[in-house]
Amino acid sequence: MLEELIIPNKLNKGDTVAIVASSWGGPASFPDKFNYGVKILEQKFGLNVKVMPFATASSEDVYNNPAKRAEDLMSAFKDADVKAIISAIGGDDSIRMLPYIDFNVIKKNPKIYLGYSDSTITHFLCLKAGLRSYYGPSVMAGFAENCQLIPFMQNSIEKSLFNNDVIGVIERNTDGFVIKQHNWGKNELLNVKRELKTVPNVELLNGNADVKGRLIGGCMEVLEFLKDTSLWNKNYFKDAILFIETSEDQPSDSFVKWWLRNYAASGILSNLAGIIVGRPQSEDLEYIEKQKQAIIQVVKNEENLNIPILYNLDFGHTDPQMVVPYGAMAKINVENKTLEILESAVK
């Protein structure tokens, strides 16, 4: 299953990457923000950027035409000159592309796909096609943030996508992190650095033994869209390390609890090797504590599971964020409270 995924080739300077907007017309709504992210890809990583035709369509056109969004994605996979595909931005609408996807196109043209949030849908499209993809920053919410890349994120991108060495232990983020994004409508803020806050420690919420497992997961809200579709396969989760995180919408602890109860009822939770949780996009300490307690309530108190749970990792709706390679073998170390990726992300 996950161990059989096709692993894409690494990126090199001078390669061409395609940009798709599979969920929301953010590039047309905030063109300067989008172009800033494109510039970072070109200047920081030496990449040639190809913006797919429908990526800059209006938000209304993007919403009304899931088939055209899918066509852009399929065209990017078919294009032999394109070595990677990067999401422009998330949203909440990628699932409507499903009827228009040709999985053989993805399988026969393996390449890197990078994105997070609603891109969870596209990651599961890749999984169904048998291809490893990469949960990480998008053009606008990632590459275009904070007027330059925070070193932690730049290092993760280079180590994960431009290098085929074993990734190893994910080192602690000592750079700091940002909670709130600038107002994207104010272009004068594009070159203004935001205050970096001290990164809270990774916490061990449950478990007392190290585990290994392959990485599977995404944004919790978006994973709900996938259930009972042709993309959802419970076998993905057997002996896996589930990575989950919540969006800027800040779903309540009740929703987190209900979603996890669904994983329990469907037999997924008891089959997991462990869980890692991304840092919530919130300054509300009470909100964060309630989310932690919801996770503990379901996994430990209700299901009596002793699987390790690491909380506060740098992925998902936080800035900077690391790249998480789907299907990669990883290890949770409970004493050190670390995640170690035991293989290279690319070949």
BELGIQUI-V470038 format. One record per pair of residues at least 12 apart in sequence whose C-alpha atoms are under 8 Angstrom apart, sorted by the first residue. I is the first residue (numbers start at 0). GAP is how many residues later the second one is. D is the distance in Angstrom with one decimal. If there is no record, write none. Layout:
{{I;GAP;D} {I;GAP;D}}
This chain:
{{0;234;7.4} {0;235;6.5} {1;212;7.0} {1;234;6.4} {1;324;8.0} {1;325;4.9} {1;326;7.9} {2;211;7.7} {2;324;6.4} {2;325;7.7} {3;126;7.3} {4;122;7.5} {4;125;4.9} {4;126;5.0} {4;127;5.6} {4;322;7.1} {5;104;7.1} {5;124;6.0} {5;125;4.7} {5;126;5.9} {6;103;7.6} {6;104;8.0} {6;124;6.5} {6;125;5.5} {6;338;7.6} {6;339;5.8} {6;340;6.4} {7;102;5.7} {7;103;4.8} {7;104;5.8} {7;123;7.7} {7;124;7.1} {7;338;5.6} {7;339;6.2} {8;74;8.0} {8;102;6.7} {8;103;7.5} {8;337;5.5} {8;338;4.8} {9;102;7.9} {9;151;5.5} {9;152;5.2} {9;153;6.3} {9;154;6.7} {9;336;5.2} {9;337;5.7} {10;72;6.9} {10;73;7.6} {10;150;5.9} {10;151;4.7} {10;152;7.7} {11;35;7.9} {11;150;6.1} {12;32;6.4} {12;33;4.8} {12;34;5.6} {13;32;5.7} {13;33;5.0} {13;34;6.1} {14;31;7.8} {14;32;5.4} {14;33;5.9} {14;67;7.4} {14;68;6.4} {15;31;5.9} {15;32;4.5} {15;33;5.7} {15;34;6.8} {15;65;6.4} {15;66;5.0} {15;67;5.8} {15;68;7.1} {16;30;6.8} {16;31;6.2} {16;32;5.1} {16;33;6.0} {16;65;5.3} {16;66;5.7} {16;67;4.8} {16;68;5.6} {16;69;7.0} {17;31;6.0} {17;32;4.7} {17;33;5.7} {17;34;6.4} {17;58;6.2} {17;64;6.2} {17;65;8.0} {17;66;6.3} {17;67;4.7} {17;68;6.2} {18;30;7.3} {18;31;6.3} {18;32;4.8} {18;33;5.8} {18;36;7.0} {18;66;5.9} {18;67;5.0} {18;68;5.8} {18;69;5.9} {19;31;6.9} {19;32;5.8} {19;34;7.6} {19;35;5.2} {19;49;7.7} {19;52;6.7} {19;53;6.5} {19;65;7.2} {19;66;6.5} {19;67;5.3} {19;68;5.7} {20;33;7.4} {20;34;4.7} {20;35;7.6} {20;41;8.0} {20;48;6.9} {20;66;6.0} {20;67;5.2} {20;68;6.4} {20;69;7.8} {21;33;7.7} {21;40;7.9} {21;44;7.7} {21;47;5.3} {21;48;7.1} {21;51;7.6} {21;65;7.3} {21;68;7.7} {21;71;7.7} {21;72;5.6} {21;75;7.9} {21;97;7.8} {22;39;7.3} {22;40;7.4} {22;46;7.9} {22;66;7.5} {22;67;5.9} {22;68;5.1} {22;69;6.2} {22;70;4.8} {22;71;4.6} {22;95;7.1} {23;35;6.0} {23;38;6.2} {23;39;6.7} {23;65;7.0} {23;66;6.5} {23;67;5.3} {23;68;7.6} {23;69;7.1} {24;30;7.0} {24;31;6.6} {24;32;6.2} {24;33;5.5} {24;34;3.9} {24;35;7.5} {24;36;7.8} {24;37;5.6} {24;38;7.6} {25;30;7.8} {25;33;6.8} {25;62;7.5} {25;63;6.4} {26;28;6.9} {26;29;5.4} {26;30;7.8} {26;61;7.1} {26;62;8.0} {26;113;7.9} {27;28;5.1} {27;29;6.0} {27;30;5.4} {27;31;6.9} {28;29;7.0} {28;30;6.9} {29;154;6.7} {29;155;6.8} {31;155;6.9} {32;107;6.3} {32;111;6.4} {32;151;6.7} {32;154;7.5} {32;157;7.2} {33;54;7.4} {33;105;6.6} {33;106;5.3} {33;110;7.1} {35;104;7.9} {35;108;5.5} {35;154;7.7} {36;102;5.0} {36;103;5.7} {36;105;7.9} {36;106;5.0} {36;107;4.0} {36;108;7.8} {37;101;6.7} {37;105;7.9} {37;106;7.8} {39;103;6.4} {39;104;7.0} {39;108;7.5} {40;102;7.3} {51;20;6.0} {51;24;7.4} {52;19;6.9} {53;14;6.9} {53;15;6.6} {53;18;6.5} {54;14;7.7} {54;17;7.8} {54;33;7.6} {62;30;7.5} {65;28;7.7} {65;30;5.9} {65;31;5.1} {66;30;6.1} {66;33;5.8} {68;28;7.0} {69;27;5.5} {69;28;8.0} {69;30;6.0} {69;31;6.3} {70;29;7.7} {73;27;7.3} {73;28;7.3} {73;31;6.7} {73;32;7.3} {76;28;6.8} {76;29;6.1} {76;32;5.8} {76;33;7.4} {76;34;7.3} {77;27;6.7} {77;28;7.9} {77;31;6.2} {79;29;7.9} {82;28;5.8} {82;29;6.8} {83;27;5.4} {83;28;4.5} {83;29;5.8} {83;30;7.8} {84;26;7.5} {84;27;6.1} {84;28;4.7} {84;29;6.3} {85;27;5.8} {85;28;4.8} {85;29;6.1} {85;52;6.5} {85;53;7.1} {86;26;7.8} {86;27;6.3} {86;28;5.1} {86;29;7.9} {86;32;7.2} {86;51;5.1} {86;52;6.4} {87;27;8.0} {87;50;5.4} {87;51;4.7} {87;52;5.9} {88;26;7.7} {88;49;5.5} {88;50;6.4} {88;51;5.8} {88;52;6.4} {89;25;7.8} {89;26;6.9} {89;27;5.7} {89;28;4.9} {89;29;6.1} {89;48;7.6} {90;26;7.4} {90;27;5.5} {91;26;5.7} {91;130;7.5} {92;25;7.3} {93;24;6.5} {93;25;7.2} {93;27;6.2} {93;28;7.4} {94;26;6.1} {94;130;7.1} {94;131;7.7} {102;22;7.4} {102;23;7.8} {102;25;7.4} {102;26;5.2} {103;25;6.8} {105;20;6.8} {105;23;6.1} {105;25;7.5} {106;19;7.9} {106;22;5.2} {106;23;6.3} {106;24;6.5} {109;21;6.6} {111;20;7.7} {111;21;5.9} {111;22;7.2} {112;20;5.1} {112;21;6.0} {113;19;6.5} {113;20;4.9} {113;21;5.9} {113;22;5.8} {113;23;7.0} {113;24;7.1} {114;19;6.8} {114;20;5.4} {114;21;5.0} {114;22;5.4} {114;23;5.0} {115;19;5.2} {115;20;5.3} {115;21;6.2} {115;22;6.7} {115;102;7.3} {115;103;7.4} {115;200;6.4} {116;101;7.0} {116;102;5.3} {116;105;7.1} {116;130;7.0} {116;199;6.8} {116;200;7.4} {117;101;7.2} {117;104;5.9} {119;15;7.7} {119;97;7.9} {119;98;5.5} {119;99;6.5} {119;102;6.5} {119;103;7.1} {120;101;7.2} {120;102;7.7} {120;105;7.3} {122;12;7.7} {123;107;6.1} {123;108;7.8} {124;106;6.6} {127;103;6.2} {131;193;7.0} {131;194;5.6} {131;195;6.5} {132;192;6.1} {132;193;5.6} {133;189;6.3} {133;190;5.6} {133;191;4.5} {133;192;6.0} {134;83;7.4} {134;181;7.7} {134;188;5.6} {134;189;4.9} {134;190;6.3} {134;191;7.3} {135;179;7.1} {135;180;6.9} {135;185;6.7} {135;186;6.3} {135;187;4.6} {135;188;6.5} {136;179;7.9} {136;184;6.8} {136;185;8.0} {136;186;7.5} {141;177;6.9} {141;178;7.3} {141;179;7.8} {143;46;8.0} {144;36;7.5} {144;45;7.7} {144;174;8.0} {145;44;7.3} {145;45;7.3} {145;46;6.7} {145;47;4.9} {145;48;5.9} {146;43;5.7} {146;44;4.7} {146;45;6.0} {146;46;5.9} {147;45;8.0} {148;171;8.0} {149;25;7.2} {149;170;6.2} {150;24;7.1} {151;21;6.1} {151;22;7.9} {151;23;6.7} {151;168;6.5} {151;169;7.5} {151;170;7.5} {152;167;5.3} {152;168;5.5} {152;169;5.6} {152;170;8.0} {155;166;5.4} {155;167;6.1} {156;165;7.3} {156;166;6.3} {159;163;6.7} {159;165;7.9} {159;184;7.2} {159;185;5.4} {159;186;6.9} {160;184;6.8} {160;185;6.3} {161;184;7.9} {162;181;7.8} {162;183;7.1} {162;184;8.0} {163;180;5.2} {163;181;6.6} {163;182;5.4} {163;183;5.2} {164;178;7.5} {164;179;5.2} {165;175;7.4} {165;176;6.2} {165;177;4.5} {165;178;4.0} {165;179;7.4} {166;173;7.6} {166;174;5.6} {166;175;6.6} {166;176;6.1} {166;177;5.5} {166;178;7.2} {167;172;5.1} {167;173;4.9} {167;174;5.7} {167;175;7.3} {168;169;6.9} {168;170;5.9} {168;171;3.9} {168;172;6.2} {169;168;6.9} {169;169;5.8} {169;170;5.8} {169;171;7.5} {172;26;7.0} {172;141;7.7} {173;24;7.8} {173;25;7.0} {174;21;7.5} {174;23;7.8} {174;24;7.9} {175;20;5.0} {175;21;5.1} {175;22;4.9} {175;23;5.2} {176;19;5.0} {176;20;5.2} {176;21;6.6} {176;22;6.1} {176;141;7.3} {176;142;5.6} {176;143;6.1} {177;16;7.1} {177;17;6.8} {177;18;5.4} {177;19;6.2} {177;140;6.9} {177;141;5.4} {177;142;7.3} {178;102;5.7} {178;103;6.5} {178;104;7.1} {178;139;6.5} {178;140;7.0} {179;101;7.7} {181;12;7.9} {199;112;7.2} {200;111;7.0} {201;108;6.6} {201;109;5.6} {201;110;5.0} {201;111;6.3} {201;135;6.4} {201;136;7.9} {202;107;5.7} {202;108;5.1} {202;109;6.6} {202;134;6.8} {203;104;7.1} {203;105;5.7} {203;106;4.8} {203;107;6.3} {203;130;6.9} {203;133;6.4} {204;87;7.6} {204;91;6.8} {204;103;7.2} {204;104;5.3} {204;105;6.3} {204;106;6.9} {205;90;7.2} {205;94;7.0} {205;100;6.4} {205;101;6.4} {205;102;5.0} {205;103;5.2} {205;104;7.8} {206;99;4.7} {206;100;4.8} {206;101;3.9} {206;102;6.7} {206;127;7.4} {207;98;7.3} {207;99;7.8} {207;100;6.6} {207;126;6.2} {208;98;7.8} {208;99;7.0} {208;124;7.6} {208;125;6.2} {209;98;7.5} {209;121;7.1} {209;122;5.5} {209;123;5.0} {209;124;5.6} {210;62;6.2} {210;63;6.9} {210;97;7.6} {210;120;5.6} {210;121;5.5} {210;122;7.2} {211;28;7.8} {211;29;7.5} {211;61;6.8} {211;62;8.0} {211;117;6.9} {211;118;5.6} {211;119;4.3} {211;120;6.5} {212;26;5.7} {212;27;4.4} {212;28;5.1} {212;60;6.0} {212;61;7.6} {212;116;5.5} {212;117;5.5} {212;118;6.5} {213;25;7.4} {213;26;4.7} {213;27;5.6} {213;112;7.6} {213;113;4.9} {213;114;5.2} {213;115;4.3} {213;116;5.8} {214;25;6.0} {214;26;5.0} {214;27;6.0} {214;28;6.8} {214;109;7.8} {214;110;7.1} {214;111;5.3} {214;112;4.9} {214;113;5.6} {214;114;6.5} {214;115;6.8} {215;20;7.2} {215;21;6.9} {215;24;6.7} {215;25;6.3} {215;26;5.1} {215;27;6.1} {215;110;5.6} {215;111;6.2} {216;25;5.3} {216;26;4.7} {216;27;5.7} {216;109;7.9} {217;25;6.2} {217;26;5.2} {217;27;6.6} {217;98;7.9} {218;25;5.7} {218;26;5.1} {218;27;5.6} {218;28;6.9} {218;97;7.3} {219;24;5.8} {219;25;5.8} {219;26;5.6} {219;27;8.0} {219;36;7.9} {219;39;7.9} {220;25;6.8} {220;26;7.5} {223;35;7.8} {233;34;6.5} {236;31;6.3} {236;34;6.8} {236;35;6.2} {237;30;7.2} {237;33;5.1} {237;34;5.8} {237;35;7.8} {238;32;5.7} {238;33;4.8} {238;34;4.8} {239;31;7.7} {239;32;5.2} {239;33;5.3} {239;34;6.9} {240;31;6.2} {240;32;5.5} {240;33;4.7} {240;34;5.3} {240;35;7.2} {240;89;7.6} {241;30;7.0} {241;32;6.4} {241;33;4.7} {241;34;6.3} {242;32;5.9} {242;33;4.8} {242;34;5.8} {242;35;7.5} {243;31;7.7} {243;32;6.5} {243;33;5.1} {243;34;6.3} {244;32;5.6} {244;33;4.7} {244;34;7.0} {244;35;6.8} {244;70;7.7} {244;71;6.1} {244;72;7.3} {245;32;7.6} {245;34;6.1} {245;35;7.6} {245;70;7.6} {245;71;7.0} {246;33;7.3} {246;34;6.8} {246;69;7.8} {246;70;5.7} {247;32;7.9} {247;33;5.6} {247;34;7.7} {247;69;6.7} {249;30;7.7} {249;31;7.3} {249;32;7.5} {251;35;7.7} {251;39;7.4} {252;34;7.6} {252;37;5.7} {252;38;4.8} {252;41;5.8} {253;40;7.2} {255;35;7.0} {255;38;6.6} {255;39;7.2} {256;37;5.2} {256;38;6.4} {256;40;7.7} {256;41;6.5} {259;35;7.4} {259;38;6.7} {259;39;7.9} {260;37;6.5} {263;39;7.4} {268;30;7.7} {269;33;7.9} {269;35;7.1} {271;35;7.6} {272;34;6.2} {272;35;7.7} {273;33;5.1} {273;34;5.1} {273;35;6.0} {273;58;7.6} {274;32;7.5} {274;33;6.4} {274;34;4.7} {274;35;6.5} {275;33;5.6} {275;34;4.7} {275;35;6.0} {275;37;7.2} {276;32;7.5} {276;33;6.1} {276;34;4.7} {276;35;6.1} {276;36;6.1} {277;33;6.4} {277;34;5.2} {277;35;4.6} {277;36;5.8} {277;37;5.2} {277;38;6.1} {277;39;7.7} {277;40;7.9} {278;32;7.0} {278;33;4.2} {278;34;5.6} {278;35;6.2} {278;36;7.0} {278;37;7.6} {278;38;7.4} {278;39;6.5} {279;32;7.6} {279;37;6.8} {279;38;7.1} {280;36;5.9} {280;37;5.9} {291;19;7.9} {307;24;7.4} {307;26;7.0} {309;22;7.9} {309;27;6.7} {309;28;7.9} {324;20;5.9} {327;13;6.9} {327;14;7.4} {327;15;6.6} {327;16;7.9} {327;17;6.8} {328;12;6.1} {328;13;5.6} {328;14;6.5} {329;12;5.3} {329;13;7.8}}
